[in-house]
Amino acid sequence: MQEGQYLPQSIVDPDVTSPERKEIRINDFAFKLANVNGTGSASANGLLMQAIFRMGIPVSGKNLFPSNIQGLPTWYEIRVNKAGNTARALDYDLVVAMNGQTYERDVREVRAGGYLLYDSTWPLDPHLRREDIAILGVPLAAMCNENFREPRERVLMKNIAYAGALVAILHIDMDVVEELLDEKFAGKKALRESNRKALRLGLDYAKEYFAPLPFRLEKMDANRDKILIDGNTATALGCVYAGATVAAWYPITPSTSVMDAFKEFCDKYRQDPETGRNNCIILQAEDELAAIGMVIGASWNGARAFTSTSGPGISLMNELLGLAYYAEIPAVIMDIQRVGPSTGMPTRTQQGDLLECAYASHGDTKHILLFPANPAECFEFAVKSFDLAERFQTPVFMLSDLDIGMNDWVVPRLRWDDSYRPDRGRVVSAEELEQISQFLRYSNEDENHVAARTLPGVDSRAAYFTRGSGHTKTGAYTEIPEEYQEVVDRLARKHKAAAKFVPEPLIVKRPGAQIGVVTIGGCDLAVREALDGLARIGIEADFLRVRGFPFGESVEAFLRDHDVCFVVEQNRDAQLKVLLTNETGAVKEKLRSVLVYGGFPLSAKHVIEGIASQMGEWKNAVHQ
């Protein structure tokens, strides 16, 4: 390549080409890729993320995309950290600016001493230049216009070309990248070659014009026996392993890919090997209300059934959720939370459905909730959801969110216990019916206040009328206060008993802890990292991550044992704190909120700033 061939417009500070610039950081930096939605950047960004993972380096990728089909800004953030701190970063060592509409914001987000890489086919507006960053220009559009004929191909390959430049300046292993291209385009030789060509354009240009950056990648072995997977895929796989054979749903972002993945797994694992017939049924309903009705009907009939949805879907399902709770019918609901209220921001993440799910439906209802923090727990808790739903004959919600569900996470390889047998709860068989004089649906409760159920068609002696209206403990209709209260009081006791069966909270005690920090779900990584940051400024804290509701004694004890607990969550109204206040003996004044709810994943910086800013106020209150 001859200098000036593509008229590069690079603006480079004097130190960029100097090998003595500064100490090099290995496997500890973050970079951000700014694009326009609909231009095919996802392939290039995914290629980079997967290559870093295969180099054995702890990594995370956050896809921040708009809800429209095309044209609005989209960002993809990648963080590498050899210590495994891979929560979202807020300071970026490198930003790749491919969207003219967001140049000003993208330039602003580069940390001092960092780098901006842009398409220098067109000059960069001088007012965007910062004296404290280096700006690297690569003539991406010019190179692709010269080397590719089709207009759409030129747009797509421009993204692969910037990936090639990053391969060079970040020291991404080219052999790994080539391997990924071979896998992705196996049987599509023309596509593989065009991607290879675009990759080389960016790679060769960067090698010729740019010296190594003061941060780069080196192979590690931190990802041994780990996989890269998103939470929705892991959730679907958990449903398969749990024995789910019926799924009903209505498409809604960000839960749709749960059912997409479930269908793919069922096509492979839910077919009779001899006849080729499906051993499952997946129904796209006309709306979420119909979907939960189908799930309840299938569960009443003895199938393991579930639906996947998000907050607006839960709102529509409320009436039938109350039916399932009161009539005591199992149902599993996978809620992939997004930003509300109303339509809100469908492609942003939040934890705004806690109270909606805990008390879904009118009247007095309380539901079992599970809170996974990553895709590995999505897999594990999906199975647990079905067991709890059938053991307690009630709806069970697993609350994931968009960040967990749609982003790729590095987690330990999913393990399965071949000795697992589904917990179907108290189901009376035909043989058992012969041993009893009369079957009464809502009486003869066990130690967990669960009455036995039967499945349709087992025996005429097992028939009963399933009621959503007032009923007695024998299943008969009633409007007598004492008879109604007897049943709903047992339901309350049954819900409380479930506390011993939901996943135990994760608790980490630290020597000299002054405070407690409580969190939930996908906040886990950011809060754990923040605890180390707080310790460096003299604030030691114990840690509790809630993993299920109703809350058990260990949650009560943690709250009781600390003078103050900071509750970190991603919603405006402090819903976890409200639930803890309502459902435990915790003193309200001991609970303080750290709330981040703008729609992007949580960062440790948010937590550190949120807690540190309140510590002085708390200490002053204590000493008054």
Salt bridges, closest charged atoms under 4 A:
ASP13 OD2 - ARG21 NH1 3.33
GLU77 OE2 - LYS32 NZ 3.41
GLU77 OE1 - ARG88 NE 2.72
ASP93 OD1 - ARG25 NH2 2.67
ASP93 OD1 - ARG111 NH1 3.44
GLU109 OE1 - LYS32 NZ 2.57
GLU109 OE2 - ARG105 NE 3.59
ASP125 OD1 - HIS127 ND1 2.84
ASP132 OD1 - ARG130 NE 2.91
ASP173 OD2 - LYS219 NZ 3.10
GLU178 OE1 - ARG196 NE 2.57
GLU179 OE1 - ARG54 NH1 2.83
ASP182 OD1 - ARG196 NH2 2.68
GLU183 OE1 - ARG54 NH2 2.76
GLU193 OE2 - ARG192 NE 3.63
GLU193 OE2 - ARG196 NH1 3.10
GLU218 OE2 - ARG216 NH1 3.20
ASP221 OD2 - ARG224 NH2 2.70
ASP225 OD1 - ARG413 NE 3.30
ASP225 OD2 - ARG415 NH2 2.19
ASP267 OD2 - LYS263 NZ 3.02
GLU328 OE2 - ARG490 NH2 2.47
GLU328 OE1 - LYS494 NZ 2.87
GLU377 OE1 - ARG545 NH1 2.94
GLU377 OE2 - ARG547 NH1 2.88
ASP387 OD1 - ARG304 NH2 2.71
GLU390 OE1 - ARG304 NE 2.92
GLU390 OE1 - ARG424 NE 2.43
GLU390 OE2 - ARG453 NH2 3.36
ASP403 OD1 - LYS62 NZ 2.99
ASP423 OD2 - ARG391 NE 2.80
GLU445 OE2 - HIS449 ND1 2.73
GLU445 OE1 - ARG493 NH2 3.89
ASP459 OD1 - ARG461 NE 3.10
GLU486 OE2 - LYS473 NZ 3.57
ASP524 OD1 - ARG528 NE 3.05
ASP524 OD1 - ARG545 NE 2.86
GLU529 OE2 - ARG79 NH2 2.79
ASP532 OD1 - ARG510 NH2 3.25
GLU540 OE1 - ARG510 NE 3.25
ASP542 OD2 - HIS562 NE2 2.77
GLU553 OE2 - ARG560 NH2 2.94
ASP573 OD1 - ARG572 NE 2.73
GLU583 OE1 - LYS366 NZ 3.11
GLU617 OE2 - ARG592 NH1 3.53
